[in-house]
Structures are given as structure tokens and as C-alpha cells.
Amino acid sequence: MVICFSQEVAARHRSGIYPEALLAVEEYRLLPPGSIYLIPVRLSDGAIPAIELTPTRTLQDLRYEDLFPPDHRPAALARLLQSLAAAKRERS
């Protein structure tokens, strides 16, 4: 599950991203520790929200990818694709 965050989403009073993120967190909690399931992506400068994963970890504690500034995007997209491929292999 790739969850994308941006300054625009953070600035909204209401966003549909958070209910979906919370559902993804519930699924993540059912998986063995260390599973690749949630991959936060920052589309612009701003913080990953501190959504609780466990009593001692939040979404901010996961490895995330920054797709900004634009000159960093190709390398970040390559890493994101590698993570998605690893998650697929993990589920096979």
C-alpha cells in the first residue's frame, strides 16, 4: 500500500486519505513484523503524519520515499518500484 502525502493534503481541513490510511494500518497490524506493506511517499516538503502503527511506532518510523525535488524523483521512483517488487515476492 503506497500512501502519498503532500502539503496540499496536510492543509485540507478534511481529506479522504486518512480513513484509507487507517484501514491500511489495520491490515499492516495483521502481518508479521518486518513485512513490507505500507510505503509512505512524500510528494512535497512536509511531515509524514504520526499515525500510530503500534504502541511504540508510527507511520513516521517506516522508511519512506521523497518524490521531490524533481531532480530526486527518478532515483526515488526506482527505489519505490524495488520496494513494491520486494513486497510482491514476500507475498508469493
Buried (B, 14 or more C-beta within 10 A) or exposed (E): BEBBBBEEBBEEEEBEBBEEBEEBBEEBEEEEEEEBBBBBBBBBEBEBBEBEBEEEEBBEEBEBBBBBEEEEBEEBEEEBEEBEEEBEEEEE
